[in-house]
Amino acid sequence: MSGPDRIPPHLADETASLRARIAELEAELTYHRAAASPPPSTLDLTREEYLRYSRQLLLPQIGLPGQTALKRSRVLIVGIGGLGSPAALYLAGAGIGTLGLIDHDVVETSNLHRQVLHRTSTIGLPKVLSAAKALRDLNPHVQITTYAEAFTPGNAEDVIAQWDVVLDCTDHPKLRYLISDACVLLGKPLVSASALKLEGQLIVLNDPPGKGPCYRCIWPRPPPPESIISCGEGGVLGPVVGAMGVMQALETIKLITRPKGKELTQPRMLFFSAAAETMWRTLKMRGRREGCVACGQQGIKNLGSEEEYALFCGVPNAFALEEEYRLSVRQARELVLLGTKPLLVDVRDRTQFGICKVPGSVNVPFERFLAVGEGLPEEIVGLLQEERRDVVVLCRLGNDSQVAAKRLLESGVHGRVWDVRGGIREWARIAPEDGIVEY
């Protein structure tokens, strides 16, 4: 035998032994490499995370691909109150990689019955710091980014640009239009919800970006400003707002983990009513509106100013009275209890009027003013006909009372008319001895 592969007989056995040893060492090296590092598809999860997320990893709709998608995602929550609290808790628990929290408010005692992310020990803290503390304690694997500031046209683009999905957990149309416009401009899906009293609703907007409808498609015009009732005025049951926040978290998880090309063909709005026999209803909504000023053919090019959004939605002080028609609590108290004793009209609803009331006041709910259009409720007309005297109007916070007082002034009452700045809440702080409580 000749050629390069020829091995002398006295070396053949030694060469075979060396080759066997090399193969043995290579196999051992491969084993140790495999033991030292997991397969590429599982690099994103630690052993502790496999255990932490095991129950949702078992779901075919999630599995390892879905869990790694959650860990790589970045979700922004605008408003860390009744909606944002449960949404943040469940998103952190599910393993969202990075959560962004933006809110300019601080924790108050009245928040705690529904804003379950906060604690008595964090009263007075900025909500984003209170929330971050609780979320890190729940899941240390989640990165938390906080913005202790108001969400405005000035910071909206810079903030939203960094995130994959946005949750609107606010409670005023001005912010809802702003958040939606920013999501359209930057191509981000938006999970929007609201809750008041015993009812809530939820819809996923701008999904997929550039194709799904935006907030303006569904609500081209805002509601009349005088008809807007916050939970601070109309009330809300904690589990109601909690249910809607949890549903926001659920829709966000579905957005992040669904396979590409599985977007809904038609948007749906979810309605919840705690008092109804059938508490949950789903309504198919129209798609993107061709003439929409935000996402239509022309499209939005930049966000408006703070003033433009306020004017579009109707600023609360558009109905404000001049200072000559406004009284401080001390001034009102002196007139009503010690002075000329004008007619004191309390326009809170009957439930709130039953909680506490200024001695001698009469209750004409604000809804009665809205129901009669531009005139006056019959109750007011009757009272004014009995005695031609001055009128002081009182509400909970000093907003509805301005509208009612202005209506009285425009109707040409014979006496003088005022409203009370700060309403019943301020009265409770200034003169609790009158039997008024802050709520």
N, C-alpha and C positions, 0 to 999 in steps of 0.2 A: 504494500500500500504506500502510496506517495501522496504528497500534497500538504497543505498547511494544517489539516486536522489530524495528522498522524501524531500519536502520542507514544513515546517509548514505552515498552512493556513494563519497565520497572517503575514508571510514574503513573500508570493508568489507575491503579487502586487509590493512590493518594489524591489524584485529581477528582475522582468520583466522590471521595469522602468530603473534599472541600466544597464541591458543588452542592452536595446534600446539606452541608452546614450553612452555606449561603442561603439556600431556599428556606431552611428552618429559621434563620435570623430575619429574613425578609417577612416571613409569616408572623413572627413574633412582633416585629416593628409595626406591621399593619394592625395587629390586634391592639397594641398599646396606643397607637394613634386614634383608633376608633373609640377606645375607652376614654381617652383624654378629651375628645371633643365630640359633641353630638352631631348627627347628620345635619347638613346645611339647612334643611327645612325646619329644624327645631331650634336653631340658634337664637331666635328671638324670645324664647321662653325659658325661664329658669326652672329648676326642679320644684321650687316652692310655688311658682305660678301654675305649673301643671296641677298641683294639688288645690290651689286656691280657686282655679277656674274649672275644676274637673266636671262639675255638674253641667255647665253649659258647653264644655268641650264634647260631651257625650251626644249633644244634639246634632243631627245631620245638617241642620241649617247653619250651624256654627263650625264645629270641628276645629282642627288645627289651623286651616286657612283663615277662617273667620276670626279666630282668637288673635292670630298675628296681625290681621288687618285692624282689629280694635286697638292693639298695642301701638301700631304705627300711626294711628289717627290723632288728629288735633281738633278738639271741639270747644267752641266758645259759647258760654252762657251769659246772656245779657239780662241782668236782674237776678239777684240772689235772694229772692223773697219766697212767697208761697209756692210758686211754680218752680223756680230755680233750685230751691232746696231739695225736694225729692228727686228732681231730674239729675242734679249733681251727685247725690248719694248713689243712685243706681248706675250712673255712668262710671263713676269711680269704682264701684263694686264690680262692674263688668270688665274692667281692665282697659278703659280708654287710656292711651299713652300719655296724652297731655290735655289737661282741662284748663281753659281760660275762664276767668271770672271777672266780670266788670259790674260795679255798682258803687255809687257815691254815698250811699246811706249808711247809717249805723244801726246796730241792733237795739230795739226798744222792747219793753215788756209786752206791749200789745202785739208784737210779731210772733211771740213764742207759741201761740196755740196752733199755728198753721205752718210756720217757717221752721220745720223740724231739724234743719241743719244747725241751727243756733241753739245756745244754751243760756240759762240764767247767768252763768259765770261769765258770759261774753257780752252782756248788756253794756252798751256804750262803745264797744269796739266797732270799727268798720266791718260791714258785713262780709267783705271779701276775705279779711283776715280771720274772722270767726269761722267762715266756711272752710278756708284752707286748713285750719287747725283740725277741724273735724274730719275732713277728707283724707288728710295725711295719716290720721289715726286709723281710719277705716282701711286704707290701702296705700302703703308706703311706696308701692311700685309706680303710682301715678304721679307725673310731674304737674305741678300747679303753678299757673301764671296768674297774678292778680293785678287788677287795675282799679285802684280806689279813686275813681273819678266818674263823672257823668258821661254817658254816651252821647256825643254831639256830632253835628256835621263836621266839626273841626278835627275830630280824632277818628271818625267812623272808618274811613278807608284804611288808615294805618293799622288800626286794630284788627279789622275783619280780614285783611289781606293775609294774615298769618295762619288762618284756620281753615279746616276742611269743611266743617259743618257748623252752622250757627243756630242757636236756640233763642227765640224771642220769648222771654219770661217777664216782660214788662206789662204795664197796666194802663197805658195811655196811647190813643191813636197817633199822636205826634211822633212818638218813638217807634211805633209799629211801621209807619210809612217810611221813616228814616232808615230803620234796619233793613226793610225789604229793598229799598232803593240801593243801599250799599251792597247788598247781596247780589242784586241784578248786575250792578256795575262791575263787581269783582268775580262774578260767576260762582257763587257759593249757594248750595241748597240751604233752605231755611225751614226749621220746624217751629211753627207758631201756635201758641195756645193762649186761652184766656179762661178766667173763672170768676164768677160773681154770684153771691147769694147761694143758690143750690144748683147752679147750672155751669156748664163749661163747654168749650169747643176747641177743636184742634184740626190743623191742616198742614200738610207739607207743601211748601212753595218753592218755585224755581228749581223744580226737580223733573228731569235733569236740567242743569243750568243752561239757559238759552232756549229751552223748549217748554218747560213747565210754566204755569201762570205765576204771577207775582201777587203781592198783597193788593196792588192797585187794580189788577184784573178782577179780583173778587169783590173788592170794595172801592170802586172808582172815586166815590165821594165819602168823606167822613161823616159820622152822625152829628147832629146839631150839638154844639158845645154845651148847651144848657141841659142836654139829656144824658151827658156822660156821668156815670156814677162809679166812683172808685170803691174798692172793698172797704176803705176807711169810712165811707159814707153809707153805702148800701149793705155792708156786711158780707161775710162769706164763711161757709162752714169748712173747717180745716180739711176733713177727708175729701171734700169736693175738689179744692185746689190741689190737694195731694194726688188725687187720681189723675188729674190732667197733667201734672208734672211727671208722674210715672209714665204716662202714655207718651210724653215727649221723649223720655229716655228710650222707651221701646222703639219708637219710630226712628230715632237716631241710630240705634244699634242695627236695625233692619237696613237703613241706608248704607251703613258702612260695610256690612257683611254680605249683602246680596251680590250675586254674580253679575258681571257686566252684561248689559243688554236686557236686564230684567226689570227695568223701570215700569212703573204703572202707566198704562195707556191713558187713563183718565183720572184726574185728581179727585180725592174724596174728602169730605169734611166729616169729622166725628163729633157728634153731639152727645152730651151727658146731662141728665136731669135726675137729681137724687129723689125728687118728689114724684116722678112719673112711674107708672107701672112697668113700662119698658124703659129702663134707665139709659141704655145705649142705642143710638141710631146712627146710621151712616148714610150720607147723601152724596150722590155723584155731582161734581161741580163742573162748570164749563171750563174748557181749557184756556190757553193763552188768548187774551183779547187782542185782536189785530191792531186796534187803534190805541192801545195802552201807551200812556206817556212815558212809562218806565221801561217796559220790555217789548214794546211794539216795534214796528219797522224802523221808526226814527231812533228809538232807544234813548236811554238816559246817558248823557255824556259826563255829567258831574252832579254832585249833590248840591241842593239848595242851602241857603243860610238858615240859621236857627229861626230867624224872623219869618222866613218864607214858610217853613213847616208849621210854625205857630199860627200864622195867618190862614194857611190852608185848612188847618183843623179847627180854628177858632180859639183864640187864646182866652183863658178864663177871665182876665181883666178887661176883655172887650166889653163886658157888661158891668165893669166896676163903676161905682158911684164916685162923684167928686167928694173931696174930703168934707165939705160942708154937710153932706148927707150921711156921714159915718160917725159912729160913736165908739169910744173905748168902752170896755166893760165897766170901768169905774163911773164914766159919765152916764151910761145906760142905767146902771144900778141906782145912781142918785136920782135920776128922773123917775124910774119905774117904782122904786120902793120908798123913796123919801120925798120926791118932788111933785111934779104935776101929774104924775101917774098916767102916762099915755097908754094907749092900747098896745099890749105886747103880744105880737103874733109869732108863734114858734112854728116854723115850716118843716121841721123834721117829721119823719113818718111816725105813725102812731106807736110803733114798737119802741122807737127811741124816746119818744115823749113819755112813755110809760116807765123808762129807766130813771129819769129825773127831769124836773122842770122847775123853772123859776116861778115862785109864788105869784099868782094872778095872771099868768100867761094863758093864751088860748091857742089851740092846735089847729092849724090849717095846713096839711101836708103839701109839700112843694109839687107833688104830682098833680094836685088840683089846679095849680097855676098852669102846668103844661097842658092839662086836658082841655082847658077853655081857650087855648090859643092866645090871642092878644088881650083878652079882657081880664076880668077879675072873677075869682070863684064866688059863688053865691054866698058862702059863709062870710066872706070879707065884706061884700056889699051890704049884707044884713047888719053886720056889726057897725059899719060906718054910718048907716042910716039911723041907728039907734042913738049914737052920740057923735057929734062932730068934734073929734079930738085928734091929737097927734098920734102917730103910729111908730112903734119900734119893731123891727123885724129881726128875728133871731133864728139861726140854724146851728148846725154842729160845728162847722169850721169857718163860717163867714163867707161862703161862696154862693150857695143858693139864696141866702138872704139878700144879697146884692141884686140878683135878678128879680126877686119878688118886690123889693123896695123900688126898683126902677119901674116895674110894672105899675105900682101904686102911684108913683109920681106922674107917669105918663097918662094915667087915667084921671088925673085932675082931682085928687082928694082935697078936701077943704083944709085939713090940718097939715102940720109938718110931718115929714117921713124920714126915718133914719134906719140904717142897719147897724149891727154890732160887729166890730172887727174881732176876728178870732172865734166868734160864736160861743157855743156852750162849753167847748173845751177850755177856752180862755177864761170863761166865767168860773169854771171849777178851780182853776189855778189861782185866780184873784180872790174869789170869795167862796171858799168851800163851806163856810158857815151858813150859806143859803140852802144847803142840802143838795148842792150840785156836785156830781162826781165826774171825773175824767174817765172816758171809756174809749 
